[in-house]
């Protein structure tokens, strides 16, 4: 999903240099409840806006939860809060864009908290690059996927998963990844969710993203198998760097820390630009 290459006649040496990108620190957090991680994202976003932290990327899987975006329609949640709780599923309102979605074990979630200034202040392009992360992961597992005009997220042809010839040619268009973002002062939060080996029956609790015409699928359903969330997350720095157009550190495993310890350890490893990491605070 490369952006079109713009051709321009410029004299050699006249093109302005691209601003230097600061390195984003990437962390794997393990399996976590949604609410505390949403609060962590908000705290990290505020710290990045204030210049107190560098960019970070959080990688994890959630305990079962239905989340409501800013444009969510209550009718797309097919069970009451009490019924969801009986099934062990939380219901959380969020500030992200989009409608209703489900997160659960076996789904890789990525939350980049990055400053898009000065030259990446294009929300459409940013969303497209998040989609590209999921496309690249799918390709690593012999599944070809892509985007669809008018439908957010990443899609594959469940009838022929090794081939993506765009939506009009798909025999059974199926959604494999979701995207929802929020931006404040051009610093991002929320992000993407890719179905690796998630329980697809859980999507029957909702109308995913308000789309009833097409089913939800997973890499396991399409490819017959997939590594676990941790394995994919711990090797994601290269794809993230390409998609975010900035250096990304090797992924640090913080999955053994309590939720209350996460902010301090992340802040120690991703200090404000110009300051050195405090390595001893990171396991």
C-alpha positions in Angstrom: 0.0 0.0 0.0 2.8 2.4 -0.9 1.8 6.0 -1.4 1.9 7.1 -5.0 5.3 8.4 -6.1 5.1 12.1 -7.0 7.4 13.1 -9.8 8.8 16.6 -9.8 11.5 18.3 -11.7 13.9 19.6 -9.1 17.5 20.6 -9.3 20.0 18.3 -7.5 20.3 19.3 -3.9 17.2 21.5 -3.9 14.9 19.0 -2.2 14.6 19.7 1.5 16.0 17.1 3.9 13.4 15.0 5.6 13.3 15.8 9.4 15.1 13.3 11.5 12.8 10.7 13.0 13.2 9.8 16.7 13.2 6.1 17.6 9.9 4.7 18.9 10.3 2.3 21.8 8.2 -0.9 21.4 6.9 -3.0 24.3 5.1 -6.3 24.6 2.7 -6.2 27.5 1.1 -9.7 27.4 -2.6 -10.2 28.1 -4.3 -7.3 29.8 -7.7 -6.0 30.8 -8.8 -3.2 28.4 -9.6 -0.4 31.0 -6.2 0.0 32.6 -4.4 -0.1 29.3 -6.7 2.6 27.9 -5.7 4.7 30.9 -2.1 3.9 30.3 -2.4 5.0 26.7 -3.9 8.3 27.7 -1.1 9.0 30.3 1.5 8.1 27.7 -0.1 10.3 25.1 -0.2 13.2 27.5 3.5 12.7 28.3 4.4 12.6 24.6 2.4 15.8 23.9 4.3 17.5 26.8 7.6 16.4 25.5 8.3 14.3 28.6 8.5 11.0 26.6 9.6 9.8 23.2 7.3 7.8 20.9 6.2 4.4 22.1 4.3 1.4 20.6 2.4 -1.0 22.9 1.8 -4.6 21.7 -0.5 -6.9 23.5 -3.7 -9.0 23.6 -6.7 -8.1 25.7 -9.0 -10.1 27.9 -12.4 -10.3 26.2 -14.0 -6.9 25.8 -16.4 -5.1 23.5 -15.4 -1.5 22.9 -17.5 1.4 21.6 -16.0 4.0 19.4 -17.2 7.6 19.1 -19.7 6.7 16.3 -20.9 3.4 17.9 -24.5 2.5 17.5 -26.0 0.7 20.5 -28.0 -1.5 18.2 -24.7 -3.1 17.1 -24.1 -4.5 20.6 -26.4 -7.5 20.5 -26.3 -8.4 24.2 -26.8 -6.3 27.4 -24.0 -5.3 29.6 -25.2 -7.9 32.2 -25.3 -10.6 29.5 -21.8 -9.8 28.4 -20.5 -9.8 32.0 -22.1 -13.3 32.5 -20.0 -14.4 29.5 -16.8 -12.9 30.9 -16.8 -10.0 28.4 -16.3 -6.4 29.5 -18.0 -3.4 27.8 -15.9 -0.3 27.5 -16.5 3.1 25.9 -13.5 4.6 24.2 -12.5 7.9 22.5 -11.3 6.3 19.3 -13.0 6.6 16.0 -15.2 3.9 14.6 -18.1 1.8 15.7 -18.2 -1.4 17.8 -15.4 -4.0 17.9 -14.3 -7.0 20.0 -10.9 -7.7 21.5 -9.8 -10.9 23.0 -7.1 -13.5 23.5 -5.5 -14.5 20.2 -5.8 -11.1 18.7 -2.7 -8.9 18.3 -3.4 -5.3 19.3 -1.0 -2.5 18.5 -1.2 1.0 20.0 1.4 3.4 18.5 1.6 6.6 20.6 3.7 8.7 18.2 4.0 12.4 17.4 3.2 12.8 13.7 4.7 16.3 13.5 6.1 18.0 11.6 5.7 16.2 8.3 3.3 13.2 8.8 0.2 15.2 9.7 -2.1 13.3 7.4 -4.6 11.1 9.2 -5.6 9.1 6.1 -2.0 8.3 5.4 -1.5 7.2 9.0 -4.5 4.9 9.0 -3.3 3.4 5.7 0.1 2.7 7.2 -1.5 0.9 10.2 -3.3 -1.2 7.7 0.0 -2.0 6.0 1.4 -3.4 9.3 -1.4 -6.0 9.3 -1.0 -6.7 5.6 2.7 -7.5 6.1 2.0 -9.7 9.1 -0.6 -11.7 7.1 1.9 -12.0 4.2 4.5 -13.5 6.6 1.9 -16.3 7.1 1.1 -16.8 3.5 -2.1 -14.8 3.5 -2.6 -11.9 1.1 -4.7 -9.1 2.3 -5.6 -5.5 1.5 -7.9 -2.6 2.1 -11.4 -1.9 0.6 -12.7 1.5 -0.5 -15.4 2.6 1.9 -14.7 -0.1 4.5 -12.2 0.5 7.3 -9.7 -2.2 8.3 -7.9 -5.0 6.5 -9.6 -7.7 4.4 -8.9 -11.0 2.7 -10.6 -13.5 0.4 -11.6 -16.4 2.5 -12.0 -18.6 -0.6 -8.6 -17.9 -1.9 -6.5 -16.4 1.0 -3.1 -16.6 -0.8 -4.4 -14.2 -3.4 -5.6 -10.6 -3.1 -6.9 -9.2 -6.3 -8.9 -6.4 -4.6 -12.4 -6.5 -3.3 -14.4 -6.7 -6.5 -12.7 -10.0 -7.3 -13.0 -11.6 -3.9 -15.3 -14.6 -3.7 -15.8 -14.3 0.0 -14.7 -10.9 1.4 -13.8 -11.3 5.1 -12.3 -8.9 7.6 -9.1 -9.9 9.3 -8.1 -6.6 11.0 -9.6 -3.5 12.5 -8.4 0.1 12.9 -9.5 2.9 15.2 -7.4 5.9 16.2 -7.6 9.1 18.2 -5.2 12.0 17.6 -4.6 14.9 19.9 -2.1 17.7 18.8 -1.0 15.1 16.2 0.0 12.6 18.9 -1.8 9.3 18.3 -3.3 6.6 20.5 -5.4 3.5 19.9 -4.4 1.7 16.7 -4.9 -1.7 15.1 -6.2 -5.2 16.0 -5.3 -8.3 13.9 -7.0 -11.6 14.3 -4.4 -14.3 14.7 -6.1 -17.1 16.6 -9.0 -15.3 18.3 -12.3 -17.1 19.0 -14.4 -15.9 16.1 -17.6 -16.9 17.8 -17.1 -13.9 20.1 -17.8 -11.6 17.2 -21.3 -12.9 17.3 -21.9 -10.6 20.3 -21.8 -7.6 18.1 -22.1 -6.3 14.6 -18.4 -5.8 14.1 -17.7 -2.2 13.1 -21.4 -2.0 12.1 -20.7 -4.2 9.0 -23.1 -7.1 8.7 -22.6 -7.9 5.0 -19.2 -9.6 5.5 -17.8 -12.0 8.1 -14.8 -11.7 10.3 -11.9 -14.2 9.9 -8.5 -14.9 11.3 -5.1 -16.0 10.2 -5.7 -19.4 11.7 -8.9 -19.9 9.7 -7.3 -18.7 6.5 -3.8 -20.3 6.8 -4.5 -23.3 9.1 -2.2 -22.1 11.8 -0.3 -19.1 13.2 2.3 -18.4 15.9 1.0 -16.9 19.1 0.5 -13.3 19.8 3.8 -13.0 21.7 5.8 -14.5 18.9 4.4 -12.1 16.3 4.7 -9.1 18.6 8.3 -9.7 19.6 9.4 -9.7 16.0 7.3 -6.8 14.8 9.9 -3.9 15.0 10.9 -4.2 11.3 7.3 -3.9 10.0 6.5 -1.2 12.4 9.5 0.9 11.4 8.6 0.6 7.7 4.9 1.5 8.2 5.5 4.3 10.7 8.3 5.7 8.7 10.6 6.0 11.7 13.1 3.8 13.6 11.6 1.4 16.1 13.5 -0.4 18.8 13.6 -4.1 19.3 10.5 -5.1 21.3 11.0 -5.2 25.1 9.0 -7.8 27.0 7.1 -6.2 29.9 4.5 -8.9 30.2 5.6 -9.9 33.7 5.1 -6.5 35.2 1.9 -5.5 37.0 -0.2 -2.8 35.3 0.8 -0.3 37.9 4.5 -0.8 37.1 4.1 -0.3 33.3 4.2 3.5 33.0 7.4 3.9 35.1 9.2 1.2 33.1 8.1 2.5 29.7 9.1 6.1 30.8 12.5 4.8 31.8 13.1 3.2 28.4 11.6 6.0 26.3 12.7 9.3 27.8 12.2 12.6 26.2 14.4 13.2 23.2 17.9 14.1 24.3 17.8 12.2 27.5 19.3 8.7 28.1 17.2 5.7 29.0 17.3 4.5 32.6 17.9 0.8 31.8 17.8 -0.4 35.3 14.1 0.2 35.6 13.3 -2.1 32.7 13.4 -5.9 33.3 
